[in-house]
Structures are given as C-alpha cells and as structure tokens.
Amino acid sequence: MTKFKRSSIFYDMNASLSNNYIKFYQKAVFLIRLYLLALGIFLISRIVFIISYGNFSELANYKLDLLHSFATGLRFDTVVFTYLFLIILFFVIINWLFVYKNGTLQKIFDVLFIVTSTILFTIIILLIIVDFYFYKFFSSHFNITFFGFFDDDTKAIIKSIWTDYPVVLIIFLLLLAVLIFQYIIRKLYYSTKSLSINNKVAKWIFFLVFIPGYLFGMRSSVGHVPLEFTEASISANSFINDIPMNSLFALKNALLERSKGRINFSMDDYLKYYNYNSVDDLLSDYKHLFTNDQNRSDTDGLIKATSSKNPLLEENPPNVVFLLLEGLSSHQWKLHSKTFNLFGSLESELKKCLVFKNYVSCRNLTIYTMDGLLVNSSLSPLSQSKYLNVSFPSSALKPFVQNGYETKFVSGGRMNWRNLDQFLPRQGFQSLEDGSNIKENCPEAIVEHEWGVFDEFLMKRIVQILKSPNNKPQFIFGLTITNHTPYKVPDSYKSYPLVLSEDLKTQMKLLDDYVLQTFLSYQYMCDCLGWFINQVTESGLAENTIIVATGDHTSHADVNSFGFTDKDFMDAYGVPLILYIPPKYRNNLNVDTLRFGSHKDIFPTLYNLSLSNTRYYNNGDNLFSPDTLKNYWGIYEYNSAINKYGCVKYTNNKFNYFNWQGKAGGKLIESNENPSAEIIHLGEMLRAYAAFDKYQVINQISDKDNTLRKVK
C-alpha cells in the first residue's frame, strides 16, 4: 500500500511538471525575446556611437574589421545579457516547478516578470547613455577613471555634470524609456505568437538545448577561458577596437580593474612597515647608503645622474631594442643540453652576447615588472589605478625622447591589455603596435595564441621596423606572450630534441604532458630570440643596434614543477640579462658578467651605452661601470636582495639572512644566528631602497594632484 502511494505521488508530481511545462516554454520564449530586444538596443547604440565618434573616411579602409567588430560585439552583448537576465531565468524555473491551483500567485509572478524586466532595461539604457558621454570626454568606454567620481571632489564633479551635460533631457528620456519598455515588455510577455510544443520528446529537446545554450552564452567562448575584455582588440584601428565593447561589460571590467588596482599610496604606512620614524629619517638613511653627498637637501639630487659625454654617441647614436620575454627563467637555462635542448638557435647566438646570470627580475607579474622597468615604480599596477593618465617624471623613456629617439612599443598581445594603450603614450612611447598591426605587416601570422600572435611574428615585425628607412635612432620595446599558459606553439614549428634524462625526472615534483609542453614553449621562445639576434647581427643593423633581452619574471610553471625552497632563491626568481653590443660601442667598458643585479640596473646601463651627457632618473647601477669596488646587487619584489655575499629577505619588520653555500649565485644557507657585516649592510640597503622607491612614486603623484588642484 505504501509503495503504491509513493509511486502515485511520484506519478502526480511528474504529471504536474509535464502539464506545467507550457509555463516553462512560454517564459523561456519570453526570455529569448528579451535577449533579442536587448541585442537590438545595443546594435542601435553601436550605430549611434559610430555616427557620433567615427571617422568614415578612415573606417572605409577597415570594412572587414568593422564587420568583425559587430560580430565580436554580439559576443560581448550575449555575455552581459545572460548574466543580467539570470534573475528572469530563476523566475522561469520557479514558475515551472510549482503548480498553482489558483491564479493569484501566478498573477504575482506575471508582475515580477514585467517589473523586473523593465528595471533591467532601464539600467541598460542608463548605462548606455552615461557611457556615451563618458566616451565623449575620455575617448574611452568605462574604465578605472570612472571611479574618480567617488574618489575625487564629488560635489564639484556633480556640478560639472549638471553644467556641461543635458541632465534634464537625459532624465526625461530615461522616464520615457521606462514607459516605452514597460509597454513593449508587456506585449512580449502576453504574446501568444509562439509555436506550441506538445510532443514529449520535442519538449525535452527544447529544454536540453535552452539550458546549455544559456550557459554557453555566459562564456561566449570555446577556448580555455570565458570571453575577456582583451578580445575587443581586433584591429589596428583603435576606434574599431572600441566598437565591440558595450557599457555593461566595460563597467564590469572597470570594477575588476578597481579591485585589482587598489594601491596603497600612504607614505605613513610604508614608513611604519620599513621601520622609519619620518621621511627625514628615510632620506638621511638613503643618502648615507647610496650617495657620497650627505649635505644634499633636494631629493632630485638623490635620484638623478648624468651619463658620460661621448662624441661617438652624439654623432652615431645606436638603435636600442629591449625585449621583455615571458617567463625567461635562468633555471631552465641550467637544464639545457644537446638532448634536452631549451635554446634552439639561441645557443649559437649567445656567443655574440654578454650574459649576466646573477640576476633577478624586479617583480613576479608582467604588469608589475613593466611598472618597475618603465616607470621605476614598486607601486603597481599604475595603469589600472586612478593615475593611469599621469606622465611620470621617472619614466625610463624620457631620456631617449629628449635625445631625439623614435620610441615604439610592440606587443604580440592586445594593446588594451591592462590599459597599456592609454598608459604607455603618457610615459614617452610615441607609437604602439599589437597583434593586429603585426598581422597586417606579417600576413603569415594567421594562427594565434590565446594571448595574441606568436613570438616569431613579433620578432619579424621588429626587424621590419629596424630596416625601414628612418633618419632617427630608434628605441623599441618588445613584449612576447607565447611562453604563457596554455603554452602553445605553432604547428609549423620544428622543435629541437627534448628528451628528459632520468636525473632530470627525479628532480621534478610534477611531470606530465602539460609540463613537457612548457619546455617546448620555452624552447620556442628562445629559438625566436636566437633568430632575431641572428637577423640583426648578420645584417647592416649589426653596427649600430644594441639588443637587451631579459625575462619579465621566472617561469611559474617551472617553479611549480620543481618545488623550490628558500635555498633555491636564484632558481626560483632568477632571469638572465642578455646584451648584444656592437664592437664600436664596447670601447672602455668594464665587462664583468659575474656582477649581481636586477631590472633596476638595465636602463642606467643602457643610458651609458647609448646616450651622451644625458640626465636620467638613476634607480640602479651601470653594470659596465669602471668602479670595481662598488656593491653590485639586485632586488626582487622589493623585499629580497642579493649580492656576492648572499641574500636578505625582509618580512614583517624582520630580516632573514642567507649565505651562498658554494659559489656566489648558487644555493643558499641560512645565517640568521651569525650574519656577516656585509649581509647586514645589504639588508640596510634593501630597506632604504624599497622605502625610498615608494616615497619618490608617491611624491610624483602628490605633485600631480597639487597641480590639478591649482588648475581647478
């Protein structure tokens, strides 16, 4: 009897759900109609956007890219609406699962569907309008600058908005839109013009297609990651790259940037962290450790230096190519052999170069490293902070610009990554190129990596630029992207042998196909670098082109595969510094590749190699200085330092000291109980340098803020 009742209940429930399926179907169709309506609104907004801000004579040259922008925009719109309409989908499912014996509860749900949909569409229209005027002012969709409304003088901004924009008209149109959308949505909701489904199989097919289709719309991507902001970068024309982006996705990205870009600009906090009583104490300590002039009262004198006067550089300034390679780890260099070849063509080209191996990156993320290199800043990411539009006096590019160099940034990725397209021009780059430009100039760059074009095409493009007629010396900064998850290489790439020895296998904590792919990706990157060096050194460019190459950080995959500990500091964080210097520019150089250093030393070295009698921001050492008694050292993440005596780490107001176990630059051994005077001195340098670096960045920002206040 009990079994019969249970099966009856199950049968009744199943029958009710089946009979109530029409409610699911009708509401699902209503949701599809809302999606199509929203797509139409964003399509109209894009057309208005192009008419208002586009240059038609210029866009006529990018017809295919223009079509591509609308197709990509459809993907962004789909992501936005599938997330935005999740609450409607929730109502659809609830409406289906519950059978109402009277119509009262159903009427409440009917009102919920209409009111909620009207509110959502009002939000859509509001954000489209605000973004439209935001673009008019900033030439950009919503970005981190949008939150200046809350971070700045909000009352003054509201006053400016009221004065400069048709606020009353916008409010009127918004209210009118609410009425119009309420009418349209009611029509869409109660419309019976939809095919009914009576067949049980057809019902389940619709259900099994609708739900997965909705989930796919939330990704709008078949790759390893859902659709991302960088996918909007599809063309060499920057305006076309703005077309796919809609206001809601741009706002979501701005919120993400804000969460990532919250930088602590409180000098009081840093003084406390580094155990200084005041800025004066910090400056006094910094002068004592890093300058010979204890009487300087101006901080400008602490951070500026002048390169030597050199008639050769004045008459024949060299081109300079700076290559920042993704994950170029020193540890993987140690693994190279004939049977486990990680160099490719780079192996033979290294004979022409100088290589510093006692060397570390400044940071462990690409964007942080770029701030350290290009802006001399330990505070990051500046490009995703409210200071993305600041032109920093400490920019590493400015001495080259002042000496008449043409400065160019070339990336295999997308230029809107981390707002580089907005940030870099303000730091001195006169032109920017990304994967879209590379594909225009290298038609064979058809197949792409998830992050952009493969490294070989970046290298080919830089060679093209160097060989193009130009009466100015060139500074080119190249950023590679291939040696990055998911670690793909082109199918056309012919790899060198990669046979793991038994000894190497025993060293590895992780070993699978993914790890093996990381080695292949590393080999490919090095092989591309070798090809580039060969193209320069075996051509007329060899006489007047300096090449510097280093890693943005070590290989994260390598660190995970080998499980490094504190004693493996150089294996975990070391990156090589590779320099090709034409013979005529090598005169009078003191070459000692055993010197220790880090990214802070690259530009001071380059200034002295390429610029005569030039004032520059001095945040490091000239690695070719004739001063053989100088304490050459490197700093990593502004909390660790290395030199020929050992390593120091500073955490929680405490120093940890290490000596080299064998040769300098090898394994470490803890020496906290009896640290040498040299290691203690290195710790003092680390603390003062890290604190002073933050002080000078904050000082530049404060000067900018004071200037803006005076203007207001």
NORMOWO-V956025 format. One record per backbone hydrogen bond with DSSP energy under -1.0 kcal/mol. CO is the residue of the C=O (numbers start at 1). NH is the residue of the N-H. E is the energy in kcal/mol with one decimal. If there is no record, write none. Layout:
# NORMOWO-V956025
((CO	NH	E) (CO	NH	E))
This chain:
# NORMOWO-V956025
((1	5	-2.1) (2	6	-2.5) (3	7	-2.5) (4	8	-2.0) (5	9	-2.8) (6	10	-2.7) (7	11	-2.5) (8	12	-2.9) (9	13	-2.8) (10	14	-2.6) (11	15	-2.7) (12	16	-2.6) (13	17	-2.7) (14	18	-2.3) (15	19	-3.0) (16	20	-2.6) (20	23	-1.6) (20	24	-1.0) (21	25	-2.8) (22	26	-2.7) (23	27	-2.4) (24	28	-2.5) (25	29	-2.4) (26	30	-2.0) (27	31	-2.1) (28	32	-2.1) (29	33	-2.2) (30	34	-2.2) (31	35	-2.1) (32	36	-2.3) (33	37	-2.5) (34	38	-2.7) (35	39	-2.5) (36	40	-2.1) (37	41	-2.0) (38	42	-2.4) (39	43	-2.3) (40	44	-2.3) (41	45	-2.3) (42	46	-2.0) (43	47	-2.0) (44	48	-2.5) (45	49	-2.3) (46	50	-2.7) (47	51	-2.5) (48	52	-2.4) (49	53	-2.5) (50	54	-2.4) (55	59	-2.7) (56	60	-1.7) (58	61	-1.5) (59	62	-2.1) (62	66	-2.3) (63	67	-2.0) (64	68	-2.5) (65	69	-2.1) (66	70	-1.5) (67	71	-2.0) (68	72	-2.7) (69	73	-2.2) (70	74	-1.7) (71	75	-1.1) (72	76	-2.0) (73	77	-2.8) (74	78	-2.2) (75	79	-2.1) (76	80	-2.2) (77	81	-2.7) (78	82	-2.4) (79	83	-1.7) (80	84	-2.7) (81	85	-2.6) (83	86	-1.3) (85	89	-2.4) (86	90	-2.4) (87	91	-1.9) (88	92	-2.3) (89	93	-2.3) (90	94	-2.4) (91	95	-2.7) (92	96	-1.3) (93	97	-2.5) (94	98	-1.6) (103	107	-2.2) (104	108	-1.7) (105	109	-2.0) (106	110	-2.4) (107	111	-2.1) (108	112	-2.2) (109	113	-2.8) (110	114	-1.9) (111	115	-3.1) (112	116	-2.5) (113	117	-1.9) (114	118	-2.2) (115	119	-2.4) (116	120	-2.5) (117	121	-2.3) (118	122	-2.0) (119	123	-2.3) (120	124	-2.2) (121	125	-2.3) (122	126	-2.6) (123	127	-2.6) (124	128	-2.1) (125	129	-2.3) (126	130	-2.5) (127	131	-2.6) (128	132	-2.0) (129	133	-1.8) (130	134	-2.3) (131	135	-2.6) (132	136	-1.4) (133	137	-1.4) (134	138	-3.0) (135	139	-2.4) (143	146	-2.2) (144	147	-1.3) (145	148	-2.2) (146	149	-1.4) (147	150	-1.1) (147	151	-1.8) (148	152	-2.5) (152	154	-1.4) (153	157	-2.1) (154	158	-2.6) (155	159	-2.1) (156	160	-2.2) (157	161	-2.7) (158	162	-2.5) (159	163	-1.9) (160	164	-3.0) (161	165	-2.0) (165	167	-2.5) (166	170	-2.4) (167	171	-2.7) (168	172	-2.4) (169	173	-2.7) (170	174	-2.3) (171	175	-2.4) (172	176	-2.4) (173	177	-2.3) (174	178	-1.9) (175	179	-1.7) (176	180	-2.5) (177	181	-3.1) (178	182	-2.2) (179	183	-1.9) (180	184	-2.7) (181	185	-3.1) (182	186	-2.0) (183	187	-2.0) (184	188	-2.5) (185	189	-2.4) (186	190	-2.4) (192	194	-2.4) (199	203	-2.2) (200	204	-2.0) (201	205	-2.3) (202	206	-2.5) (203	207	-2.2) (204	208	-3.0) (205	209	-1.6) (206	210	-3.0) (207	211	-2.0) (209	213	-2.0) (210	214	-2.3) (211	215	-2.3) (212	216	-2.7) (213	217	-1.9) (214	218	-1.2) (216	219	-1.2) (216	220	-3.6) (219	227	-2.4) (228	231	-1.8) (229	232	-1.8) (230	233	-1.9) (232	234	-1.3) (237	241	-1.3) (239	242	-1.4) (246	250	-2.3) (247	251	-2.2) (248	252	-2.3) (249	253	-2.5) (250	254	-2.3) (251	255	-2.4) (252	256	-2.0) (253	257	-2.7) (254	258	-2.4) (255	259	-2.1) (256	260	-2.1) (257	261	-3.0) (261	263	-1.2) (266	270	-1.4) (267	271	-2.7) (268	272	-2.0) (269	273	-2.4) (270	274	-2.6) (271	276	-3.3) (278	282	-1.8) (279	283	-2.9) (280	284	-2.3) (281	285	-2.2) (282	286	-2.7) (283	287	-2.6) (284	288	-2.0) (285	289	-2.0) (286	290	-2.6) (287	291	-1.9) (299	303	-1.0) (303	618	-3.5) (305	616	-3.0) (308	613	-1.7) (310	314	-1.6) (311	315	-2.2) (312	316	-3.0) (319	546	-3.1) (320	476	-2.7) (321	548	-2.8) (322	478	-3.2) (323	550	-2.1) (324	480	-2.1) (325	328	-1.3) (325	552	-2.1) (327	329	-1.6) (330	334	-1.1) (333	336	-1.1) (339	499	-3.0) (340	337	-1.7) (343	346	-1.8) (344	347	-1.3) (345	349	-1.1) (346	350	-1.8) (349	352	-1.7) (350	353	-1.5) (354	579	-2.8) (356	577	-2.2) (357	359	-1.9) (358	597	-1.7) (359	575	-1.4) (362	637	-3.0) (365	369	-2.7) (366	370	-2.4) (367	371	-1.8) (368	372	-2.2) (369	373	-2.7) (370	374	-3.1) (371	375	-1.7) (371	377	-1.6) (374	396	-2.5) (381	384	-1.1) (382	385	-1.7) (385	388	-1.3) (387	390	-1.8) (392	395	-1.9) (397	401	-2.1) (398	402	-2.7) (400	405	-2.5) (401	404	-1.8) (406	475	-2.8) (407	430	-1.2) (407	431	-1.1) (408	477	-2.7) (409	433	-2.5) (410	479	-2.3) (412	453	-2.4) (413	435	-3.0) (414	417	-1.7) (415	421	-1.3) (416	419	-1.9) (417	420	-2.0) (419	422	-1.2) (419	423	-2.3) (420	424	-2.2) (424	427	-1.7) (424	429	-1.6) (425	428	-1.0) (431	409	-2.3) (433	411	-2.4) (434	438	-2.3) (435	439	-2.5) (436	440	-1.5) (437	441	-1.7) (438	442	-2.2) (442	445	-2.7) (444	446	-2.2) (449	452	-1.1) (452	449	-3.1) (454	457	-1.2) (454	458	-1.1) (455	459	-2.5) (456	460	-2.0) (457	461	-2.2) (458	462	-2.1) (459	463	-2.1) (460	464	-2.3) (461	465	-2.3) (462	466	-2.5) (463	467	-2.1) (473	406	-2.7) (474	320	-3.1) (475	408	-2.6) (476	322	-3.2) (477	410	-3.0) (478	324	-3.1) (479	412	-1.9) (482	484	-2.9) (484	487	-3.1) (490	493	-1.6) (497	341	-2.7) (501	505	-2.1) (502	506	-1.8) (512	516	-2.2) (513	517	-2.0) (514	518	-1.5) (515	519	-1.4) (516	520	-1.7) (517	521	-2.4) (518	522	-2.2) (519	523	-2.6) (520	524	-2.5) (521	525	-2.2) (522	526	-2.4) (523	527	-2.7) (524	528	-2.3) (525	529	-2.0) (526	530	-2.6) (527	531	-2.3) (528	532	-2.2) (529	533	-2.6) (530	534	-2.3) (531	535	-2.4) (532	536	-1.9) (533	537	-3.0) (534	538	-2.0) (536	539	-1.3) (539	542	-1.8) (541	544	-1.0) (544	319	-3.2) (546	321	-2.9) (547	580	-2.7) (548	323	-3.2) (549	578	-3.0) (550	325	-3.0) (555	559	-2.1) (556	560	-2.0) (557	561	-2.1) (558	562	-1.8) (559	563	-1.5) (561	509	-3.3) (561	510	-1.6) (565	568	-1.6) (567	668	-1.6) (568	572	-2.7) (569	573	-2.3) (570	574	-1.8) (573	361	-1.2) (574	330	-2.6) (577	356	-2.7) (578	549	-2.5) (579	354	-3.0) (580	547	-2.2) (582	585	-1.9) (583	586	-1.7) (586	589	-1.7) (592	595	-1.7) (597	360	-1.4) (598	601	-2.4) (599	602	-1.4) (601	605	-1.6) (602	606	-2.5) (603	607	-3.0) (604	608	-1.4) (605	609	-1.1) (606	610	-2.0) (607	611	-2.6) (614	307	-2.4) (616	305	-2.3) (622	625	-1.9) (624	590	-1.6) (626	628	-1.2) (630	632	-1.3) (634	642	-2.3) (636	639	-2.0) (636	640	-1.4) (639	650	-3.2) (640	636	-2.9) (641	648	-2.4) (642	634	-2.4) (646	643	-2.1) (647	658	-2.4) (648	641	-2.5) (649	656	-2.7) (654	651	-2.5) (656	649	-2.4) (657	671	-2.9) (658	647	-2.1) (659	669	-2.6) (663	666	-1.7) (667	661	-3.0) (669	659	-2.9) (676	680	-2.2) (677	681	-2.2) (678	682	-1.8) (679	683	-1.9) (680	684	-1.8) (681	685	-2.2) (682	686	-2.5) (683	687	-2.3) (684	688	-2.2) (685	689	-2.8) (686	690	-2.5) (687	691	-2.0) (688	692	-2.6) (689	693	-2.5) (690	694	-1.6) (691	695	-2.0) (692	696	-2.6) (693	697	-1.8) (694	698	-2.5) (695	699	-2.3) (696	700	-1.7) (697	701	-2.1) (698	702	-2.6) (699	703	-2.2) (700	704	-2.0) (701	705	-2.7) (702	706	-2.6) (703	707	-2.1) (704	708	-2.3) (705	709	-2.2) (706	710	-2.1) (707	711	-2.1) (708	712	-2.2))
